[in-house]
């Protein structure tokens, strides 16, 4: 990139101008997962579609960005149950706090395999903060959530400030 400064041409390297909203990741559940009755169950998003900085761990199912800032964090879950009376909650937690740390909650009756979706802007410290997703359901038995890249997924990206 060349810039004129009072008739003098100056070169500016584009790498100093560009800004990226990374790290970013998107992971999904590759096969159906059973959710026990009246139990919070960690969703095992086991397959990464992309992960720009290796910040998502497919063995712990946590996103731990090493860059401080605000992120858009999102998750979606689709129940596989045909029982219209099941109630599912999709829950996002920051830093393993299971009550006060709830970042988002989507609750409702599962009518016609109703998809639940949540997103929040979450601030991370860039060293130890992390986020993961749970599902809770309170029917009379275990129920499954769908395991495809289109039905049950989790991701985040940094907001350029």
Backbone as CSV, one residue per row, in Angstrom:
resi,resn,N_x,N_y,N_z,CA_x,CA_y,CA_z,C_x,C_y,C_z
1,UNK,0.861,-1.163,0.000,0.000,0.000,0.000,0.910,1.228,0.000
2,UNK,0.656,2.136,-0.893,1.437,3.371,-0.969,0.570,4.545,-0.554
3,UNK,1.126,5.429,0.216,0.423,6.618,0.692,1.283,7.832,0.366
4,UNK,0.629,8.887,-0.097,1.360,10.122,-0.393,1.311,11.021,0.838
5,UNK,2.484,11.475,1.269,2.597,12.389,2.402,3.275,13.653,1.898
6,UNK,2.472,14.663,1.535,2.974,15.935,0.997,3.895,15.707,-0.194
7,UNK,3.471,14.796,-1.082,4.242,14.546,-2.285,5.270,13.460,-2.140
8,UNK,5.534,12.989,-0.933,6.491,11.906,-0.713,5.717,10.600,-0.582
9,UNK,6.048,9.629,-1.411,5.379,8.338,-1.343,5.961,7.510,-0.211
10,UNK,5.057,6.933,0.576,5.485,6.090,1.696,4.797,4.738,1.548
11,UNK,5.530,3.710,1.893,5.027,2.353,1.806,4.528,1.915,3.188
12,UNK,3.333,1.322,3.221,2.785,0.764,4.454,2.487,-0.705,4.190
13,UNK,3.000,-1.562,5.024,2.778,-2.996,4.886,1.351,-3.308,5.342
14,UNK,0.577,-4.007,4.500,-0.815,-4.326,4.797,-0.951,-5.151,6.076
15,UNK,0.046,-5.951,6.421,-0.045,-6.793,7.615,-0.204,-5.955,8.883
16,UNK,0.197,-4.696,8.849,0.039,-3.827,10.017,-1.346,-3.188,10.069
17,UNK,-2.091,-3.265,8.986,-3.407,-2.639,8.921,-4.547,-3.605,9.179
18,UNK,-4.369,-4.854,8.788,-5.477,-5.793,8.904,-5.735,-6.178,10.360
19,UNK,-6.988,-6.413,10.645,-7.413,-6.838,11.971,-8.273,-8.082,11.777
20,UNK,-8.080,-9.082,12.589,-8.830,-10.326,12.445,-9.652,-10.593,13.695
21,UNK,-10.802,-11.208,13.478,-11.630,-11.582,14.627,-11.334,-13.036,14.997
22,UNK,-10.084,-13.277,15.340,-9.651,-14.598,15.767,-9.097,-14.498,17.186
23,UNK,-9.092,-15.551,17.960,-9.400,-16.908,17.554,-10.890,-17.128,17.300
24,UNK,-11.140,-18.148,16.514,-12.508,-18.544,16.190,-12.549,-20.063,16.071
25,UNK,-13.689,-20.660,16.405,-13.832,-22.103,16.243,-15.297,-22.450,16.032
26,UNK,-15.516,-23.628,15.483,-16.856,-24.177,15.331,-16.714,-25.694,15.439
27,UNK,-17.433,-26.289,16.377,-17.387,-27.734,16.593,-18.807,-28.275,16.606
28,UNK,-18.940,-29.560,16.347,-20.277,-30.157,16.351,-20.252,-31.563,16.929
29,UNK,-21.427,-32.027,17.273,-21.637,-33.374,17.790,-21.772,-34.306,16.587
30,UNK,-20.910,-35.316,16.483,-20.885,-36.145,15.274,-21.890,-37.297,15.287
31,UNK,-22.387,-37.684,16.460,-23.411,-38.729,16.540,-24.310,-38.430,17.738
32,UNK,-25.470,-39.046,17.757,-26.452,-38.779,18.816,-25.830,-38.985,20.197
33,UNK,-26.273,-38.153,21.142,-25.798,-38.263,22.524,-27.000,-38.424,23.444
34,UNK,-26.900,-39.355,24.368,-27.966,-39.586,25.338,-27.870,-38.575,26.475
35,UNK,-29.019,-38.011,26.839,-29.116,-37.064,27.946,-29.981,-37.720,29.019
36,UNK,-29.394,-38.019,30.168,-30.123,-38.689,31.249,-31.212,-37.784,31.803
37,UNK,-32.249,-38.418,32.335,-33.356,-37.686,32.936,-32.884,-36.909,34.161
38,UNK,-33.294,-35.665,34.276,-33.004,-34.743,35.380,-31.516,-34.668,35.726
39,UNK,-30.688,-34.674,34.705,-29.243,-34.588,34.900,-28.655,-33.591,33.911
40,UNK,-27.801,-32.696,34.410,-27.081,-31.807,33.502,-25.990,-32.631,32.836
41,UNK,-25.982,-32.628,31.516,-25.042,-33.454,30.770,-24.183,-32.565,29.879
42,UNK,-22.865,-32.708,30.002,-21.932,-31.977,29.156,-22.082,-32.473,27.725
43,UNK,-22.273,-31.557,26.787,-22.412,-31.954,25.386,-21.016,-32.202,24.817
44,UNK,-20.851,-33.355,24.203,-19.542,-33.786,23.720,-19.353,-33.394,22.251
45,UNK,-19.176,-32.115,22.002,-18.908,-31.616,20.646,-17.527,-32.144,20.253
46,UNK,-17.512,-33.248,19.541,-16.276,-33.997,19.333,-15.574,-33.770,18.000
47,UNK,-16.173,-32.979,17.121,-15.585,-32.773,15.797,-15.478,-31.281,15.504
48,UNK,-14.286,-30.841,15.130,-14.086,-29.438,14.779,-14.277,-29.235,13.279
49,UNK,-15.073,-28.229,12.930,-15.156,-27.808,11.532,-13.961,-26.911,11.227
50,UNK,-13.618,-26.043,12.203,-12.409,-25.220,12.124,-12.064,-24.722,13.515
51,UNK,-10.804,-24.376,13.702,-10.300,-23.867,14.976,-9.013,-23.105,14.669
52,UNK,-9.108,-21.796,14.556,-7.990,-20.982,14.062,-6.772,-20.967,14.982
53,UNK,-6.965,-21.237,16.262,-5.839,-21.123,17.200,-5.686,-22.334,18.120
54,UNK,-6.368,-23.415,17.820,-6.287,-24.582,18.696,-6.851,-24.302,20.072
55,UNK,-7.851,-23.429,20.161,-8.404,-23.007,21.452,-9.560,-23.890,21.922
56,UNK,-10.070,-24.757,21.048,-11.140,-25.671,21.448,-10.536,-27.056,21.647
57,UNK,-10.913,-27.711,22.748,-10.370,-29.020,23.091,-11.449,-30.083,22.892
58,UNK,-11.258,-30.989,21.938,-12.257,-32.027,21.659,-12.262,-33.158,22.690
59,UNK,-11.378,-33.102,23.680,-11.418,-34.116,24.740,-12.094,-33.588,26.009
60,UNK,-12.039,-32.275,26.235,-12.721,-31.686,27.403,-13.959,-30.902,26.988
61,UNK,-14.091,-30.615,25.679,-15.240,-29.914,25.100,-15.322,-28.462,25.576
62,UNK,-14.156,-27.869,25.856,-14.076,-26.488,26.336,-13.370,-25.603,25.312
63,UNK,-13.833,-24.362,25.241,-13.168,-23.327,24.456,-12.420,-22.437,25.434
64,UNK,-11.099,-22.335,25.268,-10.245,-21.532,26.140,-9.386,-20.612,25.273
65,UNK,-9.909,-19.445,24.901,-9.110,-18.561,24.048,-7.943,-17.972,24.831
66,UNK,-6.808,-17.864,24.197,-5.627,-17.293,24.846,-5.430,-15.833,24.463
67,UNK,-6.461,-15.241,23.892,-6.445,-13.827,23.532,-7.582,-13.155,24.286
68,UNK,-7.262,-12.179,25.118,-8.283,-11.482,25.909,-9.203,-10.689,24.999
69,UNK,-10.447,-10.562,25.425,-11.395,-9.745,24.683,-12.806,-10.268,24.792
70,UNK,-13.684,-9.644,24.032,-15.095,-10.033,23.991,-15.310,-10.961,22.797
71,UNK,-16.103,-11.998,23.028,-16.383,-13.003,22.008,-17.878,-13.218,21.878
72,UNK,-18.337,-13.500,20.676,-19.680,-14.015,20.473,-19.555,-15.531,20.608
73,UNK,-20.295,-16.085,21.560,-20.285,-17.526,21.800,-21.698,-18.034,21.520
74,UNK,-21.812,-19.120,20.760,-23.126,-19.621,20.371,-23.175,-21.135,20.478
75,UNK,-24.387,-21.663,20.637,-24.580,-23.111,20.672,-25.996,-23.429,20.213
76,UNK,-26.141,-24.588,19.616,-27.457,-25.057,19.176,-27.568,-26.539,19.482
77,UNK,-28.794,-26.982,19.812,-29.057,-28.378,20.117,-30.442,-28.722,19.590
78,UNK,-30.554,-29.902,18.967,-31.847,-30.384,18.489,-32.126,-31.738,19.134
79,UNK,-33.210,-31.831,19.901,-33.570,-33.119,20.505,-33.958,-34.134,19.433
80,UNK,-33.744,-35.393,19.718,-34.079,-36.463,18.798,-35.351,-37.175,19.245
81,UNK,-35.926,-36.723,20.329,-37.081,-37.388,20.930,-38.365,-37.017,20.200
82,UNK,-39.298,-37.945,20.137,-40.599,-37.666,19.543,-41.649,-37.334,20.592
83,UNK,-41.284,-37.342,21.851,-42.225,-37.077,22.939,-42.406,-35.579,23.099
84,UNK,-43.590,-35.075,22.831,-43.863,-33.636,22.883,-43.852,-33.070,24.294
85,UNK,-43.712,-33.898,25.314,-43.756,-33.392,26.677,-42.394,-33.263,27.340
86,UNK,-41.349,-33.586,26.603,-40.001,-33.421,27.150,-39.656,-31.943,27.223
87,UNK,-38.972,-31.561,28.275,-38.476,-30.195,28.412,-36.959,-30.245,28.389
88,UNK,-36.358,-29.482,27.486,-34.912,-29.421,27.355,-34.422,-28.022,27.687
89,UNK,-33.262,-27.945,28.316,-32.567,-26.679,28.536,-31.195,-26.780,27.901
90,UNK,-30.827,-25.759,27.166,-29.483,-25.641,26.614,-28.788,-24.578,27.442
91,UNK,-27.659,-24.931,28.065,-27.017,-24.045,29.037,-25.554,-23.832,28.672
92,UNK,-25.103,-22.593,28.790,-23.718,-22.244,28.510,-23.088,-21.768,29.815
93,UNK,-21.943,-22.327,30.169,-21.275,-21.980,31.417,-19.884,-21.432,31.156
94,UNK,-19.506,-20.480,31.973,-18.159,-19.918,31.915,-17.430,-20.299,33.204
95,UNK,-16.230,-20.851,33.065,-15.328,-21.169,34.186,-15.886,-22.175,35.179
96,UNK,-16.621,-23.157,34.697,-17.072,-24.294,35.505,-17.993,-23.940,36.654
97,UNK,-18.523,-22.751,36.663,-19.480,-22.376,37.702,-20.851,-22.847,37.232
98,UNK,-21.447,-23.754,37.986,-22.664,-24.406,37.507,-23.962,-23.720,37.923
99,UNK,-23.891,-22.677,38.718,-25.138,-21.977,39.053,-25.015,-20.495,38.702
100,UNK,-24.247,-19.763,39.480,-24.127,-18.327,39.246,-23.442,-18.007,37.927
101,UNK,-22.698,-18.951,37.369,-21.957,-18.694,36.144,-22.729,-18.942,34.868
102,UNK,-24.019,-19.233,34.972,-24.789,-19.488,33.770,-24.763,-18.269,32.868
103,UNK,-24.332,-18.459,31.645,-24.268,-17.369,30.682,-25.536,-17.278,29.846
104,UNK,-26.204,-18.397,29.623,-27.393,-18.378,28.778,-28.239,-19.607,29.068
105,UNK,-29.514,-19.487,28.801,-30.432,-20.587,29.048,-31.561,-20.512,28.025
106,UNK,-31.855,-21.631,27.423,-32.996,-21.722,26.513,-33.812,-22.908,26.979
107,UNK,-35.040,-22.670,27.422,-35.869,-23.725,27.984,-37.205,-23.741,27.266
108,UNK,-37.715,-24.923,27.025,-39.032,-25.012,26.413,-39.396,-26.449,26.126
109,UNK,-40.671,-26.661,25.898,-41.135,-28.001,25.564,-40.600,-28.395,24.202
110,UNK,-40.270,-29.655,24.078,-39.764,-30.168,22.812,-40.946,-30.535,21.935
111,UNK,-41.451,-29.583,21.207,-42.553,-29.862,20.304,-42.003,-29.967,18.900
112,UNK,-42.219,-31.112,18.266,-41.742,-31.375,16.912,-40.229,-31.189,16.815
113,UNK,-39.499,-31.741,17.743,-38.031,-31.694,17.743,-37.524,-30.257,17.735
114,UNK,-38.088,-29.426,18.550,-37.758,-27.993,18.578,-36.283,-27.757,18.876
115,UNK,-35.625,-27.027,17.992,-34.212,-26.687,18.146,-34.066,-25.564,19.160
116,UNK,-33.068,-25.692,20.021,-32.738,-24.648,20.997,-31.452,-23.974,20.536
117,UNK,-31.396,-22.653,20.605,-30.218,-21.900,20.186,-29.957,-20.801,21.207
118,UNK,-28.701,-20.623,21.586,-28.319,-19.543,22.486,-27.068,-18.870,21.944
119,UNK,-26.942,-17.589,22.234,-25.682,-16.891,21.973,-25.550,-15.761,22.964
120,UNK,-24.325,-15.445,23.288,-24.022,-14.391,24.248,-22.699,-13.761,23.882
121,UNK,-22.505,-12.539,24.318,-21.200,-11.907,24.258,-20.551,-12.166,25.618
122,UNK,-19.395,-12.816,25.589,-18.704,-13.216,26.808,-17.305,-12.608,26.777
123,UNK,-16.880,-12.047,27.897,-15.530,-11.495,27.988,-14.603,-12.524,28.608
124,UNK,-13.454,-12.747,27.941,-12.454,-13.704,28.401,-11.184,-12.962,28.778
125,UNK,-10.468,-13.479,29.790,-9.248,-12.810,30.260,-8.014,-13.153,29.434
126,UNK,-8.124,-14.139,28.558,-7.005,-14.468,27.693,-5.981,-15.405,28.297
127,UNK,-6.249,-15.922,29.494,-5.290,-16.855,30.069,-5.950,-18.099,30.655
128,UNK,-7.061,-17.929,31.367,-7.641,-19.097,32.033,-9.158,-19.224,31.882
129,UNK,-9.841,-18.218,31.382,-11.296,-18.324,31.208,-11.630,-19.364,30.138
130,UNK,-12.748,-20.069,30.342,-13.205,-21.041,29.354,-14.722,-21.126,29.396
131,UNK,-15.287,-21.755,28.377,-16.734,-21.902,28.293,-17.051,-23.274,27.702
132,UNK,-18.174,-23.852,28.153,-18.649,-25.114,27.602,-20.167,-25.155,27.714
133,UNK,-20.789,-26.217,27.181,-22.251,-26.283,27.029,-22.792,-27.562,27.662
134,UNK,-23.900,-27.401,28.375,-24.637,-28.520,28.964,-26.052,-28.568,28.413
135,UNK,-26.660,-29.744,28.502,-28.085,-29.918,28.221,-28.705,-30.569,29.442
136,UNK,-29.891,-30.108,29.792,-30.674,-30.686,30.886,-32.040,-31.025,30.313
137,UNK,-32.580,-32.161,30.714,-33.953,-32.496,30.297,-34.651,-33.202,31.448
138,UNK,-35.947,-32.938,31.570,-36.693,-33.512,32.691,-37.941,-34.258,32.220
139,UNK,-37.702,-35.309,31.470,-38.779,-36.222,31.093,-38.710,-37.425,32.024
140,UNK,-39.353,-38.483,31.681,-39.347,-39.653,32.556,-38.237,-40.648,32.218
141,UNK,-37.442,-40.350,31.193,-36.391,-41.283,30.776,-35.279,-40.527,30.058
142,UNK,-34.225,-41.232,29.714,-33.155,-40.625,28.926,-33.678,-40.267,27.538
143,UNK,-33.144,-39.211,26.984,-33.509,-38.768,25.631,-32.225,-38.475,24.865
144,UNK,-32.288,-38.530,23.557,-31.125,-38.254,22.724,-31.205,-36.877,22.096
145,UNK,-30.036,-36.290,21.860,-29.955,-35.096,21.028,-29.276,-35.523,19.728
146,UNK,-29.644,-34.844,18.659,-29.143,-35.211,17.336,-27.663,-34.895,17.194
147,UNK,-26.972,-35.779,16.516,-25.552,-35.603,16.291,-25.226,-35.408,14.828
148,UNK,-25.419,-34.187,14.349,-24.989,-33.843,12.994,-24.452,-32.418,13.033
149,UNK,-23.653,-32.076,12.035,-23.055,-30.739,12.012,-24.092,-29.646,11.816
150,UNK,-25.302,-29.985,11.423,-26.350,-28.988,11.212,-27.295,-28.847,12.399
151,UNK,-27.330,-29.853,13.285,-28.305,-29.866,14.374,-27.744,-29.470,15.732
152,UNK,-26.540,-29.906,16.065,-25.997,-29.678,17.398,-24.558,-29.195,17.259
153,UNK,-24.341,-27.901,17.559,-23.012,-27.322,17.367,-22.727,-26.238,18.389
154,UNK,-21.448,-25.822,18.441,-20.941,-24.886,19.438,-19.789,-24.125,18.781
155,UNK,-19.743,-22.814,18.993,-18.653,-22.033,18.403,-18.491,-20.675,19.045
156,UNK,-17.451,-19.977,18.615,-17.179,-18.626,19.131,-16.241,-17.911,18.176
157,UNK,-16.298,-16.582,18.229,-15.344,-15.756,17.496,-15.153,-14.445,18.244
158,UNK,-13.938,-13.925,18.142,-13.570,-12.684,18.828,-14.182,-11.497,18.113
159,UNK,-14.657,-10.542,18.880,-15.211,-9.316,18.322,-14.067,-8.322,18.132
160,UNK,-13.979,-7.725,16.961,-12.964,-6.709,16.707,-13.412,-5.437,17.388
161,UNK,-12.579,-4.915,18.290,-12.950,-3.707,19.022,-12.133,-2.522,18.534
